[in-house]
Amino acid sequence: MATLFDLTDEHYVLSGIHTAHAALSRGDIVVVPTDTVYGLAACPKVEGSIQRLVAVKGRGLDMAPPILVSGIDQAESLVAEGALSEDIIGALKHLWPGALTIVLQINPSLDFSVGETPGTIALRAPNQPELLELLRIHGPLAVTSANHTGEPPCQSISQAINVFGDEVSVYLNAGSESATNHEPSTIVDATSLGNNGAVSIIRPGAISAAQLAEAGLEVAA
């Protein structure tokens, strides 16, 4: 039976985070708040957890979920040497934590699977304090929006419970207005940044092209 923790009550924050950490370590799926919408989270280091995550979502491994991290330091071990250039690090210092997902070349020595990707990994540091604390304690998490494929993302914990029920073992509630804007993150491809000096916007979202430019990233036309 699923367990619900109300993170709007400070008395339950630590127990909720640590219970979620334990569940993720077992390979369970957890619903977490982000700074955009609620998300389905799984630990990529646990064998089979990514498969369970995409099965609950209702899609295949060919649509690999992004990996959420606590910050640049945690991201460094996940990407290929040199993938985090000075320009990218400078931009991430301005835009993380926040609604920017960046696609980079994956570390070829990574000892866990993130799904079927063409040698890349999508990374984001969310601007949500309890989730950031969970990421610091647990490590990187595979997180996709809490919805069945083709349906709108859940913007409240009650919506998520109605959709997923006991398919999820822990629900972390940060309130129906926990998301700052309900827009998805902007996804940019920075894998060829060293070749043409520009990033490509794969999916427009909460971070505009102008904000990317202000952070020091040239955006391809």
VOVEX-109721 format. One record per residue: x, y, z of N, C-alpha, C in turn; residue in one letter. Coordinates in pm, whole numbers, padded with zeros to 5 digits, always signed. Example, Ala and Ser with C-alpha at 12.3 -4.5 7.8 and 13.67 -1.06 7.14 Angstrom:
+01319-00569+00780+01230-00450+00780+01320-00330+00780a/+01285-00225+00708+01367-00106+00714+01290+00003+00787s/
This chain:
+00084-00120+00000+00000+00000+00000+00087+00125+00000m/+00050+00223-00082+00129+00344-00094+00122+00429+00033a/+00230+00505+00057+00237+00595+00172+00245+00739+00122t/+00169+00827+00186+00165+00968+00150+00228+01051+00260l/+00320+01141+00221+00382+01234+00315+00350+01377+00272f/+00303+01457+00368+00269+01596+00342+00390+01683+00375d/+00463+01725+00271+00584+01804+00293+00553+01949+00329l/+00426+01987+00322+00391+02122+00366+00391+02132+00517t/+00395+02017+00585+00407+02012+00731+00552+01975+00763d/+00626+02068+00823+00769+02047+00845+00799+01923+00929e/+00702+01876+01006+00724+01758+01088+00740+01631+01006h/+00694+01634+00880+00697+01514+00797+00801+01519+00686y/+00874+01630+00677+00968+01646+00566+01079+01542+00571v/+01148+01532+00683+01261+01439+00692+01216+01294+00678l/+01107+01258+00745+01061+01119+00736+01016+01088+00593s/+00955+01185+00525+00914+01164+00387+01032+01144+00295g/+01134+01229+00310+01252+01218+00225+01324+01086+00248i/+01340+01046+00375+01413+00923+00404+01332+00799+00365h/+01200+00805+00377+01118+00693+00332+01125+00680+00180t/+01123+00793+00110+01137+00791-00035+01273+00735-00076a/+01376+00777-00005+01512+00727-00032+01517+00575-00019h/+01457+00521+00086+01457+00376+00108+01378+00305-00002a/+01263+00362-00039+01181+00300-00144+01254+00300-00278a/+01317+00410-00312+01393+00418-00437+01509+00319-00438l/+01572+00300-00324+01684+00206-00313+01638+00062-00334s/+01510+00034-00310+01454-00099-00334+01411-00116-00480r/+01413-00008-00555+01367-00015-00693+01223+00026-00711g/+01160+00082-00607+01022+00126-00617+01011+00259-00692d/+00888+00290-00732+00859+00418-00797+00802+00514-00693i/+00844+00639-00698+00801+00742-00603+00752+00863-00683v/+00643+00923-00637+00598+01049-00695+00658+01164-00616v/+00724+01255-00688+00794+01367-00623+00746+01499-00681v/+00751+01606-00601+00721+01739-00655+00844+01794-00727p/+00822+01866-00835+00931+01938-00898+00890+02085-00906t/+00971+02166-00973+00937+02307-00990+00848+02330-01111d/+00811+02222-01181+00720+02235-01295+00591+02158-01264t/+00596+02024-01272+00480+01941-01240+00526+01828-01149v/+00432+01746-01102+00472+01628-01025+00538+01526-01118y/+00633+01449-01061+00708+01355-01143+00709+01215-01085g/+00728+01117-01173+00753+00978-01134+00903+00958-01128l/+00953+00909-01015+01097+00896-00995+01137+00751-00971a/+01255+00716-01022+01313+00584-00999+01463+00599-00989a/+01527+00503-00921+01673+00505-00907+01736+00430-01024c/+01811+00497-01110+01869+00429-01226+01974+00325-01190p/+02027+00332-01068+02130+00236-01028+02074+00100-00989k/+01943+00094-00967+01879-00033-00928+01834-00104-01055v/+01881-00225-01075+01849-00300-01196+01698-00316-01212e/+01650-00283-01329+01508-00298-01361+01422-00179-01326g/+01477-00081-01255+01392+00031-01211+01349+00120-01327s/+01438+00143-01424+01401+00224-01540+01290+00155-01619i/+01302+00023-01632+01197-00051-01702+01063-00037-01631q/+01066-00043-01497+00941-00026-01422+00885+00115-01439r/+00974+00211-01440+00931+00351-01453+00859+00373-01586l/+00920+00330-01695+00857+00354-01825+00731+00269-01842v/+00727+00153-01777+00606+00070-01783+00490+00140-01713a/+00516+00199-01595+00413+00274-01524+00368+00394-01607v/+00463+00457-01672+00434+00573-01757+00355+00532-01881k/+00381+00410-01930+00312+00362-02049+00387+00391-02177g/+00521+00377-02172+00601+00394-02293+00722+00304-02286r/+00810+00312-02387+00924+00222-02393+01055+00286-02354g/+01159+00203-02348+01291+00251-02312+01351+00344-02417l/+01291+00344-02538+01341+00433-02642+01311+00579-02610d/+01218+00603-02516+01191+00739-02470+01247+00751-02328m/+01379+00760-02321+01449+00757-02192+01413+00879-02108a/+01390+00858-01978+01357+00972-01890+01481+01056-01862p/+01463+01185-01837+01577+01268-01794+01625+01226-01655p/+01747+01263-01625+01807+01235-01495+01816+01365-01418i/+01756+01366-01300+01763+01484-01215+01881+01473-01120l/+01950+01584-01101+02069+01590-01016+02055+01706-00919v/+02137+01704-00816+02133+01811-00717+02207+01936-00763s/+02292+01922-00865+02368+02036-00913+02479+01993-01007g/+02565+02087-01041+02672+02062-01138+02767+01953-01090i/+02802+01953-00962+02896+01854-00910+02844+01712-00933d/+02716+01690-00910+02658+01557-00927+02649+01521-01076q/+02633+01622-01159+02622+01598-01303+02755+01557-01364a/+02864+01603-01309+02996+01583-01370+03030+01435-01390e/+02990+01351-01295+03025+01209-01305+02941+01135-01409s/+02835+01199-01458+02743+01132-01550+02772+01162-01697l/+02857+01260-01724+02881+01302-01862+03024+01270-01905v/+03044+01269-02037+03175+01240-02093+03274+01350-02055a/+03400+01315-02053+03505+01412-02022+03499+01528-02122e/+03497+01648-02069+03492+01767-02154+03352+01810-02195g/+03250+01728-02164+03113+01763-02205+03064+01888-02135a/+03106+01906-02010+03069+02026-01936+03176+02132-01960l/+03162+02206-02069+03257+02311-02103+03241+02429-02008s/+03335+02522-02016+03325+02641-01931+03198+02720-01962e/+03160+02726-02090+03038+02798-02128+02915+02734-02066d/+02909+02600-02071+02793+02530-02016+02789+02545-01865i/+02902+02527-01799+02905+02542-01654+02862+02682-01613i/+02911+02783-01685+02872+02920-01655+02722+02941-01670g/+02664+02882-01774+02520+02895-01797+02441+02822-01688a/+02487+02703-01653+02415+02626-01552+02419+02694-01415l/+02525+02767-01388+02532+02841-01262+02424+02948-01256k/+02382+02996-01373+02275+03096-01378+02136+03032-01381h/+02125+02917-01445+01993+02859-01474+01955+02740-01387l/+02050+02683-01316+02022+02574-01222+02034+02626-01079w/+01952+02576-00987+01838+02489-01014+01729+02564-01088p/+01664+02494-01181+01561+02559-01260+01511+02468-01370g/+01426+02524-01455+01353+02444-01554+01429+02433-01686a/+01555+02394-01678+01636+02370-01798+01690+02228-01795l/+01655+02151-01898+01711+02017-01917+01814+02026-02029t/+01933+01977-02004+02040+01987-02102+02088+01848-02143i/+02097+01825-02273+02141+01696-02327+02290+01704-02359v/+02366+01611-02300+02510+01608-02315+02556+01466-02349l/+02679+01453-02391+02735+01320-02415+02749+01246-02282q/+02705+01121-02280+02706+01043-02157+02846+00991-02126i/+02875+00973-02000+03000+00909-01958+02998+00764-02005n/+03088+00724-02095+03084+00587-02148+03112+00481-02042p/+03167+00522-01929+03197+00428-01821+03088+00423-01715s/+02976+00490-01740+02867+00491-01643+02821+00348-01614l/+02809+00314-01485+02781+00175-01448+02633+00146-01429d/+02546+00229-01486+02403+00199-01484+02339+00251-01612f/+02223+00197-01644+02153+00232-01767+02055+00346-01743s/+02042+00435-01841+01943+00542-01833+01837+00523-01942v/+01837+00408-02006+01745+00383-02116+01819+00383-02248g/+01744+00371-02357+01804+00362-02489+01827+00503-02544e/+01950+00549-02534+01985+00682-02584+02103+00670-02680t/+02118+00766-02773+02229+00762-02868+02358+00817-02808p/+02398+00759-02693+02521+00805-02629+02506+00938-02558g/+02383+00972-02521+02360+01100-02456+02284+01080-02326t/+02278+01186-02247+02203+01186-02122+02142+01324-02105i/+02016+01329-02060+01946+01455-02036+01946+01483-01887a/+01997+01598-01847+02017+01631-01706+01944+01759-01667l/+01896+01761-01542+01832+01882-01489+01846+01886-01338r/+01865+02004-01283+01862+02027-01138+01736+02108-01108a/+01636+02047-01044+01508+02115-01023+01513+02216-00909p/+01437+02322-00923+01432+02425-00819+01318+02394-00721n/+01336+02283-00649+01235+02239-00551+01313+02187-00430q/+01305+02253-00315+01398+02226-00205+01394+02083-00152p/+01275+02026-00134+01269+01890-00079+01323+01788-00179e/+01295+01809-00306+01349+01718-00407+01500+01731-00418l/+01552+01852-00409+01698+01870-00410+01763+01798-00292l/+01698+01803-00175+01752+01734-00059+01750+01583-00081e/+01642+01531-00140+01636+01388-00172+01748+01350-00270l/+01774+01435-00368+01880+01408-00465+02017+01410-00398l/+02037+01500-00302+02165+01504-00230+02186+01377-00149r/+02080+01327-00088+02090+01208-00004+02100+01082-00089i/+02017+01073-00189+02005+00949-00266+02099+00943-00385h/+02123+01056-00450+02195+01057-00576+02100+01081-00692g/+02152+01081-00815+02070+01112-00933+01949+01019-00945p/+01840+01076-00995+01716+01001-01014+01664+01019-01156l/+01610+00912-01210+01537+00922-01335+01397+00971-01302a/+01356+01081-01362+01227+01142-01330+01157+01184-01459v/+01034+01141-01473+00950+01182-01586+00819+01236-01530t/+00750+01316-01607+00626+01376-01556+00527+01269-01515s/+00452+01298-01409+00358+01202-01352+00228+01203-01433a/+00225+01119-01534+00107+01102-01618+00129+00979-01705n/+00020+00924-01755+00032+00823-01858+00060+00893-01990h/+00140+00832-02074+00176+00892-02202+00052+00934-02279t/+00053+01059-02324-00061+01113-02397-00159+01189-02311g/-00147+01178-02177-00234+01248-02085-00162+01369-02027e/-00236+01469-01976-00170+01586-01917-00099+01551-01787p/+00013+01617-01757+00086+01590-01633+00005+01625-01510p/+00027+01551-01402-00039+01578-01275+00019+01703-01210c/-00068+01793-01170-00025+01917-01106-00062+01921-00958q/-00116+01810-00908-00143+01798-00765-00123+01653-00725s/-00099+01630-00597-00075+01494-00550-00202+01410-00561i/-00318+01473-00544-00443+01397-00554-00463+01343-00696s/-00425+01424-00795-00432+01376-00933-00341+01255-00952q/-00221+01264-00898-00124+01154-00914-00175+01026-00847a/-00232+01039-00728-00284+00922-00657-00399+00858-00736i/-00484+00941-00793-00596+00889-00872-00548+00815-00995n/-00438+00860-01053-00386+00798-01176-00308+00670-01146v/-00223+00672-01043-00126+00563-01024-00156+00471-00906f/-00229+00518-00806-00264+00431-00695-00144+00360-00634g/-00154+00228-00620-00047+00150-00555+00064+00109-00651d/+00062+00158-00774+00178+00136-00862+00298+00215-00811e/+00270+00316-00730+00372+00401-00667+00375+00367-00519v/+00494+00358-00460+00499+00318-00318+00500+00437-00224s/+00551+00554-00268+00556+00673-00182+00514+00794-00264v/+00428+00875-00204+00388+01003-00264+00436+01116-00174y/+00509+01211-00232+00555+01329-00158+00473+01449-00203l/+00391+01501-00114+00302+01611-00145+00364+01744-00103n/+00379+01835-00198+00429+01969-00164+00322+02074-00188a/+00196+02031-00198+00087+02124-00218+00051+02137-00364g/-00074+02171-00390-00121+02179-00529-00053+02291-00605s/+00000+02389-00535+00067+02500-00601+00219+02492-00584e/+00271+02368-00567+00415+02355-00546+00494+02392-00670s/+00434+02371-00787+00504+02407-00910+00495+02558-00929a/+00604+02616-00977+00608+02761-00989+00533+02810-01111t/+00524+02729-01217+00460+02780-01338+00383+02673-01416n/+00401+02546-01382+00334+02435-01450+00378+02419-01596h/+00474+02496-01641+00530+02476-01775+00637+02367-01768e/+00652+02288-01873+00761+02190-01874+00895+02261-01884p/+01000+02187-01853+01134+02244-01867+01169+02260-02015s/+01252+02357-02042+01309+02371-02176+01418+02266-02191t/+01418+02195-02304+01521+02095-02331+01612+02147-02441i/+01742+02150-02414+01839+02194-02515+01941+02084-02539v/+01984+02074-02664+02089+01980-02704+02220+02056-02710d/+02312+02019-02622+02443+02085-02618+02554+01991-02662a/+02519+01880-02727+02620+01781-02764+02715+01831-02872t/+02671+01926-02953+02756+01977-03061+02803+02118-03034s/+02794+02159-02908+02830+02296-02873+02973+02330-02913l/+03062+02233-02899+03202+02258-02933+03227+02275-03081g/+03132+02228-03164+03151+02235-03309+03101+02364-03370n/+02983+02410-03328+02928+02530-03390+02899+02642-03292n/+02931+02620-03165+02915+02724-03066+02774+02754-03025g/+02677+02667-03063+02538+02695-03032+02468+02571-02978a/+02364+02593-02899+02278+02484-02853+02150+02487-02933v/+02087+02371-02945+01960+02362-03017+01848+02338-02916s/+01738+02408-02932+01622+02387-02845+01541+02270-02901i/+01536+02162-02822+01459+02044-02861+01313+02062-02826i/+01286+02118-02708+01149+02144-02664+01144+02279-02594r/+01069+02374-02648+01052+02502-02577+00980+02479-02445p/+01013+02562-02346+00949+02547-02216+00965+02673-02133g/+00985+02653-02004+00983+02765-01909+01101+02860-01926a/+01213+02810-01978+01331+02895-02001+01332+02938-02147i/+01328+03068-02173+01321+03119-02310+01458+03122-02375s/+01458+03137-02507+01584+03152-02581+01660+03275-02533a/+01585+03380-02499+01650+03502-02449+01720+03476-02316a/+01658+03397-02230+01721+03364-02101+01845+03277-02122q/+01839+03187-02219+01958+03107-02251+02072+03197-02296l/+02040+03293-02381+02141+03385-02432+02198+03471-02319a/+02110+03516-02228+02156+03596-02116+02252+03518-02027e/+02235+03385-02023+02321+03299-01942+02450+03264-02015a/+02463+03310-02140+02588+03288-02213+02585+03177-02316g/+02465+03123-02346+02454+03017-02446+02396+03072-02575l/+02469+03054-02686+02415+03091-02816+02317+02984-02861e/+02202+03027-02910+02097+02934-02952+02096+02927-03104v/+02100+02805-03158+02098+02786-03302+01965+02833-03359a/+01968+02891-03476+01846+02940-03540+01759+02822-03585a/
